């Protein structure tokens, strides 16, 4: 956490939102709605990661290579988001994030560089499989940064049956994230495409969501 103890808020943007013209303005509104927190953006792999998945299925190369290429897809998407939101800045570590916050900018984490440096130092390891995609990476960063909160920015509402198993079975989060649900910081869900996007708390025990 930053020296002044201002809460760090991981905001994980679903890659499927990158094709939506309203995404930049909606995301900016979401970020400015919580001025007392320091947002750290993580961008999902979206269509770029899906291409890697297709290559993996077609050519059967090893899982570590697929994992690295999928993270490269996240890096590509992060660079793209930075072109859409002028207030953002690509960062690779804690120090650069603190500098960005100090100047009123929104840092976007280069997950490839950050994970290469930090994963070997952490007891908590990331599975290198398609059961652990960008949602799990965001959860891992939220746990190890550490952050006080995590928001999953999606294209759909949190289902009425919001148990981890049901949400994963619907393909709305990756399978591995649900095994960490009790260890995550306070986790919200936002459907950015809704008429009035509002964070909904995702209850770890599968209780009904509350605003």
C-alpha positions as CSV (number, residue, x, y, z in Angstrom):
1,X,0.0,0.0,0.0
2,X,1.3,3.5,-0.7
3,X,3.1,5.3,2.1
4,X,0.1,7.6,2.9
5,X,-2.1,4.5,3.2
6,X,-4.6,5.6,0.5
7,X,-6.4,2.4,-0.5
8,X,-5.2,0.8,-3.8
9,X,-8.1,-0.4,-5.9
10,X,-7.5,-3.0,-8.6
11,X,-9.8,-2.4,-11.6
12,X,-9.8,-5.3,-14.0
13,X,-11.3,-4.4,-17.4
14,X,-12.7,-7.3,-19.4
15,X,-11.1,-7.5,-22.8
16,X,-14.5,-7.9,-24.5
17,X,-15.2,-4.2,-23.7
18,X,-12.3,-2.9,-25.9
19,X,-14.5,-3.1,-29.0
20,X,-17.2,-0.9,-27.5
21,X,-17.0,2.7,-28.5
22,X,-18.6,3.9,-25.2
23,X,-16.0,2.1,-23.1
24,X,-13.5,4.9,-22.6
25,X,-16.1,7.4,-21.4
26,X,-17.9,4.9,-19.2
27,X,-14.6,3.7,-17.7
28,X,-13.5,7.2,-17.0
29,X,-16.8,7.9,-15.2
30,X,-16.3,4.8,-13.1
31,X,-12.8,5.7,-12.1
32,X,-13.6,9.3,-11.1
33,X,-16.5,8.1,-9.0
34,X,-14.1,6.9,-6.3
35,X,-11.6,9.8,-5.8
36,X,-10.4,8.6,-2.4
37,X,-8.9,5.4,-3.9
38,X,-6.0,4.8,-6.1
39,X,-7.0,2.8,-9.1
40,X,-4.6,0.3,-10.7
41,X,-5.9,-0.9,-14.1
42,X,-5.5,-4.4,-15.4
43,X,-6.7,-5.1,-18.9
44,X,-8.0,-8.6,-20.0
45,X,-6.8,-10.5,-23.0
46,X,-10.1,-10.4,-24.9
47,X,-10.0,-11.3,-28.6
48,X,-6.2,-11.3,-28.7
49,X,-6.0,-14.0,-26.0
50,X,-8.7,-16.0,-27.8
51,X,-6.3,-16.1,-30.8
52,X,-3.6,-17.5,-28.6
53,X,-6.1,-20.1,-27.3
54,X,-6.9,-21.2,-30.9
55,X,-3.1,-21.4,-31.7
56,X,-2.6,-23.6,-28.6
57,X,-5.4,-25.9,-29.6
58,X,-4.2,-26.1,-33.2
59,X,-0.4,-26.6,-32.5
60,X,-0.4,-28.2,-29.1
61,X,2.6,-26.2,-27.8
62,X,3.4,-26.2,-24.1
63,X,1.2,-24.5,-21.5
64,X,4.0,-22.2,-20.3
65,X,4.3,-20.8,-23.8
66,X,0.6,-20.3,-24.1
67,X,0.5,-18.5,-20.7
68,X,3.3,-16.2,-21.8
69,X,1.6,-15.4,-25.1
70,X,-1.7,-14.8,-23.4
71,X,0.0,-12.3,-21.1
72,X,1.5,-10.6,-24.2
73,X,-2.1,-10.2,-25.4
74,X,-2.9,-8.4,-22.1
75,X,0.1,-6.1,-22.7
76,X,-1.1,-5.3,-26.2
77,X,-4.6,-4.5,-24.9
78,X,-3.1,-2.3,-22.1
79,X,-1.2,-0.3,-24.7
80,X,-4.4,0.1,-26.7
81,X,-6.3,1.3,-23.6
82,X,-3.6,3.9,-22.9
83,X,-4.2,5.4,-26.4
84,X,-8.0,5.7,-25.6
85,X,-7.7,7.2,-22.2
86,X,-5.1,10.1,-22.2
87,X,-5.1,10.2,-18.4
88,X,-3.7,6.7,-18.1
89,X,0.0,5.7,-18.0
90,X,1.6,2.3,-18.4
91,X,3.5,1.2,-15.3
92,X,5.6,-1.9,-14.5
93,X,6.0,-1.7,-10.7
94,X,4.9,-0.2,-7.4
95,X,7.2,2.8,-7.7
96,X,5.9,3.8,-11.1
97,X,2.3,3.4,-10.0
98,X,2.9,5.7,-7.0
99,X,4.5,8.3,-9.3
100,X,1.4,8.1,-11.6
101,X,-1.0,8.6,-8.7
102,X,1.0,11.5,-7.4
103,X,0.5,13.3,-10.7
104,X,-3.2,12.5,-11.0
105,X,-2.8,9.8,-13.6
106,X,-4.4,6.3,-13.7
107,X,-1.8,3.6,-14.0
108,X,-2.3,0.6,-16.2
109,X,-0.2,-2.3,-15.1
110,X,2.1,-4.0,-17.7
111,X,1.3,-7.4,-16.3
112,X,4.0,-9.2,-18.3
113,X,6.9,-7.1,-16.9
114,X,5.3,-7.1,-13.4
115,X,4.8,-10.8,-13.2
116,X,8.2,-11.6,-14.5
117,X,9.7,-9.7,-11.7
118,X,7.3,-10.5,-8.9
119,X,6.0,-14.0,-9.4
120,X,9.3,-15.7,-8.5
121,X,9.3,-13.7,-5.2
122,X,5.9,-14.7,-4.1
123,X,4.8,-17.9,-2.3
124,X,1.4,-17.7,-4.1
125,X,1.9,-19.0,-7.7
126,X,-0.1,-18.6,-10.8
127,X,-1.3,-21.7,-12.6
128,X,-0.1,-21.6,-16.3
129,X,-3.3,-22.9,-17.8
130,X,-6.6,-21.7,-19.4
131,X,-8.3,-22.3,-16.0
132,X,-6.4,-19.2,-14.8
133,X,-6.8,-16.3,-17.2
134,X,-6.8,-12.6,-16.7
135,X,-9.4,-12.7,-13.9
136,X,-7.0,-14.9,-11.8
137,X,-4.1,-12.6,-12.7
138,X,-6.0,-9.6,-11.4
139,X,-6.9,-11.6,-8.2
140,X,-3.2,-12.6,-7.8
141,X,-2.1,-9.0,-8.1
142,X,-4.9,-7.8,-5.7
143,X,-3.6,-10.3,-3.1
144,X,0.1,-9.7,-3.5
145,X,0.3,-5.9,-4.2
146,X,-1.7,-5.8,-1.8
147,X,-4.9,-4.0,-2.7
148,X,-7.8,-3.1,-0.5
149,X,-10.4,-3.8,-3.2
150,X,-11.0,-5.4,-6.6
151,X,-13.5,-4.5,-9.2
152,X,-14.3,-6.8,-12.1
153,X,-15.6,-4.6,-15.0
154,X,-17.7,-6.8,-17.2
155,X,-20.1,-6.7,-20.1
156,X,-23.0,-8.4,-18.2
157,X,-24.7,-8.2,-14.9
158,X,-23.7,-10.4,-12.0
159,X,-26.2,-13.4,-12.2
160,X,-28.9,-13.8,-9.6
161,X,-27.2,-17.1,-8.6
162,X,-23.9,-15.4,-7.9
163,X,-22.2,-18.4,-6.2
164,X,-18.6,-18.8,-7.4
165,X,-19.4,-22.1,-9.0
166,X,-22.4,-20.7,-11.0
167,X,-20.5,-17.6,-12.1
168,X,-17.6,-19.7,-13.3
169,X,-19.9,-22.3,-15.0
170,X,-21.6,-19.4,-16.9
171,X,-18.1,-18.5,-18.3
172,X,-18.2,-15.1,-16.6
173,X,-15.0,-15.6,-14.6
174,X,-12.2,-18.2,-15.0
175,X,-12.4,-21.4,-13.0
176,X,-9.3,-20.8,-10.8
177,X,-10.4,-17.4,-9.5
178,X,-13.3,-19.0,-7.7
179,X,-10.9,-21.1,-5.6
180,X,-9.4,-17.9,-4.3
181,X,-12.7,-16.1,-3.6
182,X,-12.4,-16.2,0.2
183,X,-8.8,-14.8,0.0
184,X,-9.6,-11.8,-2.3
185,X,-10.1,-8.3,-0.9
186,X,-13.6,-6.8,-1.1
187,X,-14.7,-7.6,-4.6
188,X,-17.2,-5.7,-6.7
189,X,-18.8,-6.4,-10.1
190,X,-19.8,-3.7,-12.6
191,X,-21.7,-4.2,-15.9
192,X,-20.2,-1.3,-17.8
193,X,-22.7,-1.7,-20.6
194,X,-25.7,-1.2,-18.4
195,X,-27.6,2.1,-18.6
196,X,-26.4,3.1,-15.2
197,X,-23.3,1.1,-14.2
198,X,-23.1,0.5,-10.5
199,X,-20.7,-1.6,-8.5
200,X,-22.4,-4.7,-6.9
201,X,-20.6,-6.5,-4.1
202,X,-19.8,-10.1,-5.0
203,X,-20.5,-12.1,-1.8
204,X,-17.9,-14.9,-1.3
205,X,-20.6,-17.2,0.2
206,X,-22.9,-16.9,-2.7
207,X,-25.4,-14.7,-0.9
208,X,-27.6,-12.3,-2.9
209,X,-25.6,-9.3,-4.2
210,X,-26.0,-6.0,-2.5
211,X,-25.3,-2.5,-4.0
